[in-house]
Structures are given as C-alpha cells and as structure tokens.
C-alpha cells in the first residue's frame, strides 16, 4: 500500500469540514476544489480572471508541497457561477497550462460557498517520478 500524504493550506474550512487541500498517494496528487481565499479574505471578489490566476497559484503551491509541478497536472475541473465568464477564466487557465494541456472540464454551477467566489478549480497531477 502506498503511503498517503495530506497537504494542508490552513484555510478556515479545512478543519471545520475535515478535508485536505491535496492528497498524494504514490505518484497521484488530487487537489481539492480551490477558491480565491487567502487566509480569511476573498481575493478579487467577483473577478473571474484574477480569481482563476490566484487559484491556480494556490493549486501550484499544493502540488509543489506534494513534490510535483504544474507540468505534472493531467486534469483540471473548473466550476463557474456564470458560464459567460468562460473567456476570462480560460485566458487565465491558458496562461498556466497552454503548453501543458491537461484535459479539462468547465461547468456552470448555481453558486459556490460564498457569493463573491465566481470560480473554483480542482486538479489532478501524476508525478513522473516519486
């Protein structure tokens, strides 16, 4: 059995809900749904482009903490509260993943945990070497 490593980012919800920012088992890293919160304040309320950039940087840190890089990302899942924001979200996503090209899905959801969040992302990474 591969060793399980939980990666925390110390947001207020991790302890309240009981989850990890990311979990690494062997070469696989799964990153939880990630929103634009920095400790206790929302980053760029209502701005899909800036929130997406912040979120991907937060995902990158979790993957780095697990021993990987964005180059290891094989899938992203994007949840938006307004599908008309797809171009701003996609532009920010492309700035990080244009050459990596993970598979991805973008879907519109009714709402996220706070109305100031307009986008949330998840990621899956598979390490070349563990």
N, CA, C and O atoms as a Tinker XYZ file with bonds, in Angstrom:
   520  protein
     1  N      0.837000   -1.186000    0.000000    73     2
     2  CA     0.000000    0.000000    0.000000    64     1     3
     3  C      0.878000    1.244000    0.000000    63     2     4     5
     4  O      1.809000    1.363000    0.796000    81     3
     5  N      0.568000    2.165000   -0.900000    73     3     6
     6  CA     1.301000    3.423000   -0.990000    64     5     7
     7  C      0.996000    4.303000    0.224000    63     6     8     9
     8  O     -0.111000    4.282000    0.762000    81     7
     9  N      1.982000    5.063000    0.634000    73     7    10
    10  CA     1.819000    5.987000    1.754000    64     9    11
    11  C      0.932000    7.165000    1.331000    63    10    12    13
    12  O      1.071000    7.684000    0.224000    81    11
    13  N      0.038000    7.574000    2.204000    73    11    14
    14  CA    -0.840000    8.722000    1.981000    64    13    15
    15  C     -0.242000    9.947000    2.673000    63    14    16    17
    16  O      0.140000    9.893000    3.842000    81    15
    17  N     -0.169000   11.057000    1.922000    73    15    18
    18  CA     0.326000   12.312000    2.480000    64    17    19
    19  C     -0.759000   13.366000    2.271000    63    18    20    21
    20  O     -1.173000   13.624000    1.140000    81    19
    21  N     -1.220000   13.976000    3.371000    73    19    22
    22  CA    -2.203000   15.050000    3.305000    64    21    23
    23  C     -1.472000   16.389000    3.292000    63    22    24    25
    24  O     -0.581000   16.632000    4.106000    81    23
    25  N     -1.859000   17.244000    2.363000    73    23    26
    26  CA    -1.271000   18.577000    2.233000    64    25    27
    27  C     -2.323000   19.584000    2.691000    63    26    28    29
    28  O     -3.447000   19.579000    2.188000    81    27
    29  N     -1.967000   20.441000    3.636000    73    27    30
    30  CA    -2.892000   21.450000    4.163000    64    29    31
    31  C     -2.487000   22.831000    3.679000    63    30    32    33
    32  O     -1.309000   23.089000    3.431000    81    31
    33  N     -3.468000   23.719000    3.545000    73    31    34
    34  CA    -3.156000   25.118000    3.231000    64    33    35
    35  C     -3.669000   26.040000    4.331000    63    34    36    37
    36  O     -3.525000   27.260000    4.250000    81    35
    37  N     -4.268000   25.446000    5.359000    73    35    38
    38  CA    -4.692000   26.165000    6.560000    64    37    39
    39  C     -5.803000   27.184000    6.333000    63    38    40    41
    40  O     -5.830000   28.230000    6.983000    81    39
    41  N     -6.717000   26.886000    5.418000    73    39    42
    42  CA    -7.893000   27.735000    5.300000    64    41    43
    43  C     -8.848000   27.391000    6.437000    63    42    44    45
    44  O     -8.729000   26.338000    7.063000    81    43
    45  N     -9.783000   28.275000    6.695000    73    43    46
    46  CA   -10.708000   28.062000    7.802000    64    45    47
    47  C    -11.574000   26.820000    7.597000    63    46    48    49
    48  O    -12.020000   26.208000    8.567000    81    47
    49  N    -11.813000   26.448000    6.341000    73    47    50
    50  CA   -12.728000   25.336000    6.079000    64    49    51
    51  C    -12.088000   23.962000    6.229000    63    50    52    53
    52  O    -12.802000   22.983000    6.447000    81    51
    53  N    -10.774000   23.858000    6.121000    73    51    54
    54  CA   -10.138000   22.546000    6.196000    64    53    55
    55  C    -10.440000   21.854000    7.527000    63    54    56    57
    56  O    -10.802000   20.677000    7.547000    81    55
    57  N    -10.294000   22.575000    8.625000    73    55    58
    58  CA   -10.595000   21.977000    9.932000    64    57    59
    59  C    -12.090000   21.829000   10.163000    63    58    60    61
    60  O    -12.538000   20.808000   10.686000    81    59
    61  N    -12.870000   22.840000    9.776000    73    59    62
    62  CA   -14.322000   22.790000   10.003000    64    61    63
    63  C    -14.985000   21.636000    9.260000    63    62    64    65
    64  O    -15.849000   20.951000    9.808000    81    63
    65  N    -14.579000   21.425000    8.015000    73    63    66
    66  CA   -15.228000   20.411000    7.181000    64    65    67
    67  C    -14.492000   19.074000    7.245000    63    66    68    69
    68  O    -15.095000   18.014000    7.078000    81    67
    69  N    -13.185000   19.136000    7.489000    73    67    70
    70  CA   -12.402000   17.907000    7.585000    64    69    71
    71  C    -11.903000   17.431000    6.237000    63    70    72    73
    72  O    -12.222000   16.322000    5.810000    81    71
    73  N    -11.118000   18.265000    5.560000    73    71    74
    74  CA   -10.543000   17.864000    4.282000    64    73    75
    75  C     -9.141000   18.435000    4.153000    63    74    76    77
    76  O     -8.713000   19.257000    4.964000    81    75
    77  N     -8.433000   17.989000    3.124000    73    75    78
    78  CA    -7.082000   18.460000    2.830000    64    77    79
    79  C     -7.096000   19.246000    1.532000    63    78    80    81
    80  O     -7.937000   19.004000    0.666000    81    79
    81  N     -6.170000   20.185000    1.390000    73    79    82
    82  CA    -6.010000   20.902000    0.124000    64    81    83
    83  C     -5.658000   19.911000   -0.973000    63    82    84    85
    84  O     -6.165000   19.989000   -2.092000    81    83
    85  N     -4.769000   18.968000   -0.625000    73    83    86
    86  CA    -4.372000   17.950000   -1.592000    64    85    87
    87  C     -4.038000   16.669000   -0.848000    63    86    88    89
    88  O     -3.704000   16.682000    0.336000    81    87
    89  N     -4.137000   15.562000   -1.574000    73    87    90
    90  CA    -3.736000   14.262000   -1.050000    64    89    91
    91  C     -2.840000   13.606000   -2.096000    63    90    92    93
    92  O     -3.176000   13.546000   -3.279000    81    91
    93  N     -1.691000   13.115000   -1.630000    73    91    94
    94  CA    -0.761000   12.404000   -2.507000    64    93    95
    95  C     -0.708000   10.950000   -2.072000    63    94    96    97
    96  O     -0.492000   10.644000   -0.900000    81    95
    97  N     -0.908000   10.065000   -3.028000    73    95    98
    98  CA    -0.726000    8.630000   -2.805000    64    97    99
    99  C      0.104000    8.121000   -3.972000    63    98   100   101
   100  O     -0.345000    8.132000   -5.118000    81    99
   101  N      1.316000    7.674000   -3.673000    73    99   102
   102  CA     2.213000    7.248000   -4.743000    64   101   103
   103  C      2.524000    8.417000   -5.661000    63   102   104   105
   104  O      2.968000    9.473000   -5.211000    81   103
   105  N      2.286000    8.217000   -6.961000    73   103   106
   106  CA     2.558000    9.260000   -7.953000    64   105   107
   107  C      1.354000   10.161000   -8.209000    63   106   108   109
   108  O      1.454000   11.125000   -8.968000    81   107
   109  N      0.221000    9.859000   -7.587000    73   107   110
   110  CA    -1.007000   10.596000   -7.828000    64   109   111
   111  C     -1.216000   11.702000   -6.791000    63   110   112   113
   112  O     -1.069000   11.472000   -5.590000    81   111
   113  N     -1.557000   12.898000   -7.263000    73   111   114
   114  CA    -1.899000   14.022000   -6.389000    64   113   115
   115  C     -3.274000   14.521000   -6.811000    63   114   116   117
   116  O     -3.492000   14.869000   -7.972000    81   115
   117  N     -4.195000   14.553000   -5.859000    73   115   118
   118  CA    -5.527000   15.119000   -6.096000    64   117   119
   119  C     -5.622000   16.404000   -5.291000    63   118   120   121
   120  O     -5.346000   16.417000   -4.092000    81   119
   121  N     -6.019000   17.499000   -5.966000    73   119   122
   122  CA    -6.163000   18.793000   -5.291000    64   121   123
   123  C     -7.646000   19.109000   -5.184000    63   122   124   125
   124  O     -8.376000   19.064000   -6.174000    81   123
   125  N     -8.081000   19.429000   -3.968000    73   123   126
   126  CA    -9.482000   19.755000   -3.677000    64   125   127
   127  C     -9.954000   20.956000   -4.474000    63   126   128   129
   128  O     -9.161000   21.716000   -5.028000    81   127
   129  N    -11.271000   21.103000   -4.514000    73   127   130
   130  CA   -11.840000   22.326000   -5.058000    64   129   131
   131  C    -11.207000   23.504000   -4.347000    63   130   132   133
   132  O    -11.189000   23.559000   -3.118000    81   131
   133  N    -10.689000   24.445000   -5.117000    73   131   134
   134  CA    -9.911000   25.548000   -4.575000    64   133   135
   135  C    -10.550000   26.866000   -4.995000    63   134   136   137
   136  O    -10.838000   27.088000   -6.171000    81   135
   137  N    -10.762000   27.725000   -4.021000    73   135   138
   138  CA   -11.376000   29.026000   -4.289000    64   137   139
   139  C    -10.374000   30.136000   -3.994000    63   138   140   141
   140  O     -9.273000   29.885000   -3.505000    81   139
   141  N    -10.772000   31.351000   -4.298000    73   139   142
   142  CA    -9.887000   32.512000   -4.173000    64   141   143
   143  C     -9.965000   33.119000   -2.778000    63   142   144   145
   144  O    -10.438000   34.242000   -2.599000    81   143
   145  N     -9.497000   32.363000   -1.801000    73   143   146
   146  CA    -9.425000   32.882000   -0.437000    64   145   147
   147  C     -7.981000   32.803000    0.033000    63   146   148   149
   148  O     -7.302000   31.794000   -0.159000    81   147
   149  N     -7.529000   33.877000    0.647000    73   147   150
   150  CA    -6.180000   33.960000    1.183000    64   149   151
   151  C     -6.323000   34.162000    2.683000    63   150   152   153
   152  O     -6.605000   35.263000    3.156000    81   151
   153  N     -6.124000   33.095000    3.409000    73   151   154
   154  CA    -6.380000   33.045000    4.856000    64   153   155
   155  C     -7.840000   33.360000    5.138000    63   154   156   157
   156  O     -8.675000   32.457000    5.092000    81   155
   157  N     -8.176000   34.617000    5.430000    73   155   158
   158  CA    -9.571000   34.915000    5.765000    64   157   159
   159  C    -10.178000   35.999000    4.876000    63   158   160   161
   160  O    -11.256000   36.510000    5.179000    81   159
   161  N     -9.501000   36.357000    3.782000    73   159   162
   162  CA   -10.113000   37.352000    2.894000    64   161   163
   163  C    -10.209000   36.823000    1.461000    63   162   164   165
   164  O     -9.348000   36.081000    0.989000    81   163
   165  N    -11.276000   37.226000    0.798000    73   163   166
   166  CA   -11.538000   36.792000   -0.574000    64   165   167
   167  C    -10.720000   37.659000   -1.524000    63   166   168   169
   168  O    -10.726000   38.887000   -1.430000    81   167
   169  N    -10.026000   37.006000   -2.427000    73   167   170
   170  CA    -9.199000   37.685000   -3.410000    64   169   171
   171  C    -10.057000   38.070000   -4.613000    63   170   172   173
   172  O    -10.787000   37.239000   -5.152000    81   171
   173  N     -9.968000   39.309000   -5.023000    73   171   174
   174  CA   -10.633000   39.821000   -6.229000    64   173   175
   175  C    -12.107000   39.424000   -6.307000    63   174   176   177
   176  O    -12.511000   38.762000   -7.263000    81   175
   177  N    -12.919000   39.818000   -5.319000    73   175   178
   178  CA   -14.331000   39.441000   -5.323000    64   177   179
   179  C    -15.003000   39.730000   -6.671000    63   178   180   181
   180  O    -14.939000   40.849000   -7.181000    81   179
   181  N    -15.645000   38.706000   -7.236000    73   179   182
   182  CA   -16.391000   38.856000   -8.470000    64   181   183
   183  C    -15.568000   38.917000   -9.742000    63   182   184   185
   184  O    -16.148000   39.043000  -10.821000    81   183
   185  N    -14.240000   38.834000   -9.674000    73   183   186
   186  CA   -13.379000   38.948000  -10.858000    64   185   187
   187  C    -12.909000   37.554000  -11.294000    63   186   188   189
   188  O    -12.008000   36.992000  -10.672000    81   187
   189  N    -13.505000   36.986000  -12.355000    73   187   190
   190  CA   -13.169000   35.615000  -12.749000    64   189   191
   191  C    -11.717000   35.436000  -13.190000    63   190   192   193
   192  O    -11.115000   34.401000  -12.902000    81   191
   193  N    -11.150000   36.412000  -13.876000    73   191   194
   194  CA    -9.769000   36.302000  -14.341000    64   193   195
   195  C     -8.795000   36.276000  -13.161000    63   194   196   197
   196  O     -7.971000   35.367000  -13.051000    81   195
   197  N     -8.893000   37.275000  -12.282000    73   195   198
   198  CA    -7.964000   37.353000  -11.147000    64   197   199
   199  C     -8.162000   36.187000  -10.180000    63   198   200   201
   200  O     -7.190000   35.655000   -9.643000    81   199
   201  N     -9.411000   35.790000   -9.956000    73   199   202
   202  CA    -9.641000   34.647000   -9.073000    64   201   203
   203  C     -9.013000   33.380000   -9.656000    63   202   204   205
   204  O     -8.400000   32.602000   -8.925000    81   203
   205  N     -9.158000   33.168000  -10.960000    73   203   206
   206  CA    -8.581000   31.971000  -11.580000    64   205   207
   207  C     -7.067000   31.972000  -11.447000    63   206   208   209
   208  O     -6.480000   30.944000  -11.112000    81   207
   209  N     -6.428000   33.097000  -11.700000    73   207   210
   210  CA    -4.964000   33.181000  -11.559000    64   209   211
   211  C     -4.538000   32.846000  -10.120000    63   210   212   213
   212  O     -3.613000   32.063000   -9.909000    81   211
   213  N     -5.219000   33.445000   -9.137000    73   211   214
   214  CA    -4.885000   33.191000   -7.734000    64   213   215
   215  C     -5.078000   31.713000   -7.397000    63   214   216   217
   216  O     -4.236000   31.105000   -6.736000    81   215
   217  N     -6.182000   31.146000   -7.852000    73   215   218
   218  CA    -6.489000   29.744000   -7.557000    64   217   219
   219  C     -5.426000   28.819000   -8.137000    63   218   220   221
   220  O     -4.970000   27.898000   -7.460000    81   219
   221  N     -5.030000   29.056000   -9.378000    73   219   222
   222  CA    -4.019000   28.179000   -9.981000    64   221   223
   223  C     -2.697000   28.303000   -9.244000    63   222   224   225
   224  O     -1.991000   27.306000   -9.089000    81   223
   225  N     -2.343000   29.488000   -8.789000    73   223   226
   226  CA    -1.131000   29.646000   -7.983000    64   225   227
   227  C     -1.245000   28.874000   -6.665000    63   226   228   229
   228  O     -0.269000   28.288000   -6.197000    81   227
   229  N     -2.422000   28.878000   -6.084000    73   227   230
   230  CA    -2.663000   28.137000   -4.840000    64   229   231
   231  C     -2.577000   26.624000   -5.099000    63   230   232   233
   232  O     -2.016000   25.882000   -4.292000    81   231
   233  N     -3.130000   26.181000   -6.215000    73   231   234
   234  CA    -3.032000   24.768000   -6.611000    64   233   235
   235  C     -1.572000   24.400000   -6.859000    63   234   236   237
   236  O     -1.112000   23.333000   -6.452000    81   235
   237  N     -0.855000   25.291000   -7.527000    73   235   238
   238  CA     0.562000   25.032000   -7.798000    64   237   239
   239  C      1.341000   24.842000   -6.498000    63   238   240   241
   240  O      2.182000   23.948000   -6.406000    81   239
   241  N      1.069000   25.672000   -5.497000    73   239   242
   242  CA     1.761000   25.524000   -4.214000    64   241   243
   243  C      1.468000   24.169000   -3.580000    63   242   244   245
   244  O      2.374000   23.514000   -3.063000    81   243
   245  N      0.207000   23.747000   -3.617000    73   243   246
   246  CA    -0.152000   22.441000   -3.045000    64   245   247
   247  C      0.570000   21.311000   -3.777000    63   246   248   249
   248  O      1.072000   20.379000   -3.149000    81   247
   249  N      0.620000   21.395000   -5.102000    73   247   250
   250  CA     1.312000   20.361000   -5.882000    64   249   251
   251  C      2.803000   20.397000   -5.606000    63   250   252   253
   252  O      3.436000   19.348000   -5.492000    81   251
   253  N      3.379000   21.602000   -5.495000    73   251   254
   254  CA     4.794000   21.725000   -5.133000    64   253   255
   255  C      5.065000   21.103000   -3.771000    63   254   256   257
   256  O      6.053000   20.390000   -3.592000    81   255
   257  N      4.177000   21.379000   -2.802000    73   255   258
   258  CA     4.326000   20.815000   -1.454000    64   257   259
   259  C      4.264000   19.287000   -1.473000    63   258   260   261
   260  O      4.808000   18.628000   -0.586000    81   259
   261  N      3.601000   18.730000   -2.483000    73   259   262
   262  CA     3.497000   17.273000   -2.614000    64   261   263
   263  C      4.622000   16.701000   -3.484000    63   262   264   265
   264  O      4.662000   15.497000   -3.736000    81   263
   265  N      5.530000   17.563000   -3.940000    73   263   266
   266  CA     6.673000   17.082000   -4.711000    64   265   267
   267  C      6.514000   17.161000   -6.219000    63   266   268   269
   268  O      7.311000   16.574000   -6.950000    81   267
   269  N      5.505000   17.872000   -6.700000    73   267   270
   270  CA     5.285000   17.977000   -8.131000    64   269   271
   271  C      5.350000   19.402000   -8.628000    63   270   272   273
   272  O      5.712000   20.320000   -7.891000    81   271
   273  N      4.991000   19.577000   -9.900000    73   271   274
   274  CA     4.925000   20.896000  -10.529000    64   273   275
   275  C      3.657000   20.942000  -11.375000    63   274   276   277
   276  O      2.985000   19.927000  -11.556000    81   275
   277  N      3.340000   22.109000  -11.882000    73   275   278
   278  CA     2.188000   22.206000  -12.782000    64   277   279
   279  C      2.373000   21.334000  -14.012000    63   278   280   281
   280  O      1.383000   20.907000  -14.606000    81   279
   281  N      3.598000   21.057000  -14.410000    73   279   282
   282  CA     3.865000   20.166000  -15.547000    64   281   283
   283  C      3.291000   18.771000  -15.326000    63   282   284   285
   284  O      3.059000   18.035000  -16.285000    81   283
   285  N      3.060000   18.406000  -14.068000    73   283   286
   286  CA     2.518000   17.086000  -13.738000    64   285   287
   287  C      0.991000   17.036000  -13.793000    63   286   288   289
   288  O      0.410000   15.958000  -13.667000    81   287
   289  N      0.334000   18.180000  -13.977000    73   287   290
   290  CA    -1.131000   18.223000  -13.980000    64   289   291
   291  C     -1.670000   17.541000  -15.236000    63   290   292   293
   292  O     -1.280000   17.868000  -16.357000    81   291
   293  N     -2.579000   16.584000  -15.020000    73   291   294
   294  CA    -3.178000   15.865000  -16.141000    64   293   295
   295  C     -4.655000   16.193000  -16.321000    63   294   296   297
   296  O     -5.229000   15.898000  -17.370000    81   295
   297  N     -5.282000   16.802000  -15.307000    73   295   298
   298  CA    -6.699000   17.167000  -15.409000    64   297   299
   299  C     -6.986000   18.372000  -14.529000    63   298   300   301
   300  O     -6.469000   18.490000  -13.418000    81   299
   301  N     -7.828000   19.271000  -15.054000    73   299   302
   302  CA    -8.402000   20.333000  -14.234000    64   301   303
   303  C     -9.913000   20.287000  -14.405000    63   302   304   305
   304  O    -10.428000   19.877000  -15.445000    81   303
   305  N    -10.604000   20.716000  -13.364000    73   303   306
   306  CA   -12.063000   20.835000  -13.401000    64   305   307
   307  C    -12.380000   22.251000  -12.946000    63   306   308   309
   308  O    -11.915000   22.700000  -11.898000    81   307
   309  N    -13.177000   22.946000  -13.746000    73   307   310
   310  CA   -13.453000   24.353000  -13.487000    64   309   311
   311  C    -14.947000   24.533000  -13.286000    63   310   312   313
   312  O    -15.755000   24.098000  -14.107000    81   311
   313  N    -15.304000   25.179000  -12.184000    73   311   314
   314  CA   -16.698000   25.462000  -11.861000    64   313   315
   315  C    -16.870000   26.976000  -11.848000    63   314   316   317
   316  O    -16.180000   27.674000  -11.105000    81   315
   317  N    -17.787000   27.485000  -12.667000    73   315   318
   318  CA   -18.046000   28.920000  -12.729000    64   317   319
   319  C    -19.503000   29.189000  -12.387000    63   318   320   321
   320  O    -20.379000   28.371000  -12.665000    81   319
   321  N    -19.752000   30.339000  -11.784000    73   319   322
   322  CA   -21.138000   30.693000  -11.456000    64   321   323
   323  C    -21.836000   31.389000  -12.613000    63   322   324   325
   324  O    -23.052000   31.582000  -12.586000    81   323
   325  N    -21.067000   31.767000  -13.631000    73   323   326
   326  CA   -21.637000   32.384000  -14.831000    64   325   327
   327  C    -20.816000   31.907000  -16.027000    63   326   328   329
   328  O    -19.662000   32.305000  -16.188000    81   327
   329  N    -21.400000   31.069000  -16.855000    73   327   330
   330  CA   -20.662000   30.489000  -17.971000    64   329   331
   331  C    -20.177000   31.567000  -18.944000    63   330   332   333
   332  O    -19.251000   31.323000  -19.717000    81   331
   333  N    -20.786000   32.744000  -18.917000    73   331   334
   334  CA   -20.317000   33.838000  -19.783000    64   333   335
   335  C    -18.908000   34.306000  -19.381000    63   334   336   337
   336  O    -18.263000   35.035000  -20.135000    81   335
   337  N    -18.435000   33.897000  -18.213000    73   335   338
   338  CA   -17.069000   34.229000  -17.777000    64   337   339
   339  C    -16.025000   33.293000  -18.372000    63   338   340   341
   340  O    -14.842000   33.407000  -18.052000    81   339
   341  N    -16.443000   32.373000  -19.230000    73   339   342
   342  CA   -15.532000   31.336000  -19.730000    64   341   343
   343  C    -14.283000   31.916000  -20.387000    63   342   344   345
   344  O    -13.206000   31.334000  -20.260000    81   343
   345  N    -14.395000   33.034000  -21.078000    73   343   346
   346  CA   -13.218000   33.580000  -21.757000    64   345   347
   347  C    -12.183000   34.106000  -20.764000    63   346   348   349
   348  O    -10.988000   33.865000  -20.935000    81   347
   349  N    -12.629000   34.824000  -19.726000    73   347   350
   350  CA   -11.690000   35.317000  -18.714000    64   349   351
   351  C    -11.048000   34.167000  -17.960000    63   350   352   353
   352  O     -9.839000   34.162000  -17.730000    81   351
   353  N    -11.863000   33.190000  -17.574000    73   351   354
   354  CA   -11.349000   32.018000  -16.862000    64   353   355
   355  C    -10.409000   31.237000  -17.765000    63   354   356   357
   356  O     -9.329000   30.826000  -17.342000    81   355
   357  N    -10.822000   31.035000  -19.005000    73   355   358
   358  CA    -9.995000   30.294000  -19.958000    64   357   359
   359  C     -8.672000   30.992000  -20.251000    63   358   360   361
   360  O     -7.642000   30.332000  -20.392000    81   359
   361  N     -8.691000   32.317000  -20.344000    73   359   362
   362  CA    -7.454000   33.077000  -20.590000    64   361   363
   363  C     -6.472000   32.862000  -19.439000    63   362   364   365
   364  O     -5.290000   32.605000  -19.667000    81   363
   365  N     -6.961000   32.969000  -18.211000    73   363   366
   366  CA    -6.084000   32.757000  -17.050000    64   365   367
   367  C     -5.577000   31.315000  -17.011000    63   366   368   369
   368  O     -4.396000   31.081000  -16.756000    81   367
   369  N     -6.459000   30.351000  -17.260000    73   367   370
   370  CA    -6.074000   28.931000  -17.292000    64   369   371
   371  C     -4.992000   28.713000  -18.345000    63   370   372   373
   372  O     -4.010000   28.012000  -18.102000    81   371
   373  N     -5.180000   29.317000  -19.512000    73   371   374
   374  CA    -4.218000   29.167000  -20.596000    64   373   375
   375  C     -2.854000   29.749000  -20.283000    63   374   376   377
   376  O     -1.843000   29.251000  -20.777000    81   375
   377  N     -2.806000   30.789000  -19.477000    73   375   378
   378  CA    -1.518000   31.376000  -19.105000    64   377   379
   379  C     -0.645000   30.381000  -18.347000    63   378   380   381
   380  O      0.582000   30.446000  -18.427000    81   379
   381  N     -1.257000   29.478000  -17.626000    73   379   382
   382  CA    -0.511000   28.468000  -16.872000    64   381   383
   383  C     -0.388000   27.147000  -17.627000    63   382   384   385
   384  O      0.626000   26.460000  -17.509000    81   383
   385  N     -1.411000   26.786000  -18.399000    73   383   386
   386  CA    -1.491000   25.440000  -18.953000    64   385   387
   387  C     -1.419000   25.345000  -20.480000    63   386   388   389
   388  O     -1.623000   24.271000  -21.045000    81   387
   389  N     -1.133000   26.460000  -21.145000    73   387   390
   390  CA    -1.131000   26.464000  -22.612000    64   389   391
   391  C     -0.248000   25.359000  -23.195000    63   390   392   393
   392  O     -0.630000   24.705000  -24.165000    81   391
   393  N      0.917000   25.153000  -22.611000    73   391   394
   394  CA     1.848000   24.155000  -23.150000    64   393   395
   395  C      1.747000   22.805000  -22.447000    63   394   396   397
   396  O      2.233000   21.801000  -22.968000    81   395
   397  N      1.132000   22.769000  -21.286000    73   395   398
   398  CA     0.962000   21.518000  -20.543000    64   397   399
   399  C     -0.241000   20.745000  -21.090000    63   398   400   401
   400  O     -0.176000   19.531000  -21.285000    81   399
   401  N     -1.321000   21.458000  -21.329000    73   399   402
   402  CA    -2.544000   20.942000  -21.934000    64   401   403
   403  C     -3.167000   19.741000  -21.207000    63   402   404   405
   404  O     -3.326000   18.672000  -21.795000    81   403
   405  N     -3.517000   19.922000  -19.929000    73   403   406
   406  CA    -4.255000   18.850000  -19.248000    64   405   407
   407  C     -5.659000   18.749000  -19.842000    63   406   408   409
   408  O     -6.142000   19.698000  -20.461000    81   407
   409  N     -6.308000   17.611000  -19.658000    73   407   410
   410  CA    -7.721000   17.544000  -20.006000    64   409   411
   411  C     -8.458000   18.432000  -19.009000    63   410   412   413
   412  O     -8.007000   18.603000  -17.876000    81   411
   413  N     -9.588000   18.996000  -19.426000    73   411   414
   414  CA   -10.306000   19.890000  -18.528000    64   413   415
   415  C    -11.790000   19.872000  -18.812000    63   414   416   417
   416  O    -12.237000   19.465000  -19.884000    81   415
   417  N    -12.531000   20.316000  -17.837000    73   415   418
   418  CA   -13.971000   20.493000  -17.947000    64   417   419
   419  C    -14.311000   21.818000  -17.295000    63   418   420   421
   420  O    -13.765000   22.160000  -16.246000    81   419
   421  N    -15.224000   22.571000  -17.922000    73   419   422
   422  CA   -15.731000   23.788000  -17.304000    64   421   423
   423  C    -17.251000   23.683000  -17.294000    63   422   424   425
   424  O    -17.877000   23.475000  -18.334000    81   423
   425  N    -17.835000   23.830000  -16.111000    73   423   426
   426  CA   -19.291000   23.778000  -15.991000    64   425   427
   427  C    -19.790000   24.950000  -15.164000    63   426   428   429
   428  O    -19.088000   25.471000  -14.297000    81   427
   429  N    -21.014000   25.349000  -15.454000    73   427   430
   430  CA   -21.657000   26.386000  -14.667000    64   429   431
   431  C    -22.389000   25.738000  -13.503000    63   430   432   433
   432  O    -23.081000   24.733000  -13.663000    81   431
   433  N    -22.223000   26.335000  -12.329000    73   431   434
   434  CA   -22.922000   25.876000  -11.132000    64   433   435
   435  C    -23.791000   27.010000  -10.609000    63   434   436   437
   436  O    -23.540000   28.181000  -10.896000    81   435
   437  N    -24.799000   26.659000   -9.851000    73   435   438
   438  CA   -25.723000   27.672000   -9.325000    64   437   439
   439  C    -25.005000   28.671000   -8.422000    63   438   440   441
   440  O    -25.215000   29.879000   -8.533000    81   439
   441  N    -24.161000   28.164000   -7.530000    73   439   442
   442  CA   -23.435000   29.046000   -6.619000    64   441   443
   443  C    -22.269000   28.287000   -6.008000    63   442   444   445
   444  O    -22.185000   27.061000   -6.082000    81   443
   445  N    -21.361000   29.064000   -5.395000    73   443   446
   446  CA   -20.258000   28.500000   -4.630000    64   445   447
   447  C    -20.479000   28.871000   -3.169000    63   446   448   449
   448  O    -21.491000   29.490000   -2.841000    81   447
   449  N    -19.567000   28.509000   -2.301000    73   447   450
   450  CA   -19.773000   28.643000   -0.856000    64   449   451
   451  C    -19.949000   30.095000   -0.406000    63   450   452   453
   452  O    -20.549000   30.345000    0.639000    81   451
   453  N    -19.435000   31.051000   -1.181000    73   451   454
   454  CA   -19.601000   32.474000   -0.887000    64   453   455
   455  C    -19.964000   33.173000   -2.194000    63   454   456   457
   456  O    -19.363000   32.868000   -3.224000    81   455
   457  N    -20.912000   34.086000   -2.193000    73   455   458
   458  CA   -21.321000   34.731000   -3.441000    64   457   459
   459  C    -20.227000   35.559000   -4.119000    63   458   460   461
   460  O    -20.357000   35.894000   -5.296000    81   459
   461  N    -19.157000   35.894000   -3.400000    73   459   462
   462  CA   -18.040000   36.620000   -4.007000    64   461   463
   463  C    -17.107000   35.719000   -4.807000    63   462   464   465
   464  O    -16.280000   36.201000   -5.581000    81   463
   465  N    -17.243000   34.401000   -4.615000    73   463   466
   466  CA   -16.473000   33.448000   -5.414000    64   465   467
   467  C    -17.221000   33.235000   -6.717000    63   466   468   469
   468  O    -18.412000   32.924000   -6.708000    81   467
   469  N    -16.531000   33.401000   -7.839000    73   467   470
   470  CA   -17.167000   33.184000   -9.141000    64   469   471
   471  C    -16.553000   32.005000   -9.888000    63   470   472   473
   472  O    -17.038000   31.618000  -10.951000    81   471
   473  N    -15.491000   31.439000   -9.335000    73   471   474
   474  CA   -14.832000   30.292000   -9.965000    64   473   475
   475  C    -14.172000   29.440000   -8.886000    63   474   476   477
   476  O    -13.708000   29.948000   -7.865000    81   475
   477  N    -14.142000   28.135000   -9.136000    73   475   478
   478  CA   -13.449000   27.178000   -8.263000    64   477   479
   479  C    -12.811000   26.147000   -9.175000    63   478   480   481
   480  O    -13.402000   25.766000  -10.186000    81   479
   481  N    -11.613000   25.689000   -8.833000    73   479   482
   482  CA   -10.913000   24.694000   -9.640000    64   481   483
   483  C    -10.469000   23.523000   -8.787000    63   482   484   485
   484  O    -10.198000   23.663000   -7.595000    81   483
   485  N    -10.401000   22.357000   -9.429000    73   483   486
   486  CA    -9.784000   21.150000   -8.880000    64   485   487
   487  C     -8.686000   20.732000   -9.849000    63   486   488   489
   488  O     -8.711000   21.124000  -11.016000    81   487
   489  N     -7.733000   19.951000   -9.387000    73   487   490
   490  CA    -6.681000   19.461000  -10.281000    64   489   491
   491  C     -6.249000   18.059000   -9.872000    63   490   492   493
   492  O     -6.324000   17.671000   -8.707000    81   491
   493  N     -5.797000   17.322000  -10.868000    73   491   494
   494  CA    -5.194000   16.016000  -10.665000    64   493   495
   495  C     -3.819000   16.054000  -11.308000    63   494   496   497
   496  O     -3.670000   16.491000  -12.449000    81   495
   497  N     -2.815000   15.593000  -10.572000    73   495   498
   498  CA    -1.455000   15.529000  -11.108000    64   497   499
   499  C     -0.928000   14.109000  -10.958000    63   498   500   501
   500  O     -1.280000   13.394000  -10.019000    81   499
   501  N     -0.092000   13.722000  -11.883000    73   499   502
   502  CA     0.566000   12.412000  -11.831000    64   501   503
   503  C      2.055000   12.647000  -12.012000    63   502   504   505
   504  O      2.500000   13.139000  -13.048000    81   503
   505  N      2.820000   12.285000  -10.982000    73   503   506
   506  CA     4.250000   12.551000  -10.987000    64   505   507
   507  C      5.009000   11.621000  -11.923000    63   506   508   509
   508  O      4.730000   10.425000  -12.003000    81   507
   509  N      5.962000   12.193000  -12.618000    73   507   510
   510  CA     6.814000   11.391000  -13.494000    64   509   511
   511  C      7.669000   10.436000  -12.665000    63   510   512   513
   512  O      7.867000    9.275000  -13.025000    81   511
   513  N      8.168000   10.954000  -11.551000    73   511   514
   514  CA     8.978000   10.162000  -10.614000    64   513   515
   515  C      8.488000   10.442000   -9.208000    63   514   516   517
   516  O      8.162000   11.586000   -8.888000    81   515
   517  N      8.426000    9.417000   -8.353000    73   515   518
   518  CA     8.033000    9.670000   -6.959000    64   517   519
   519  C      9.147000    9.346000   -6.009000    63   518   520
   520  O      8.989000    9.499000   -4.798000    81   519
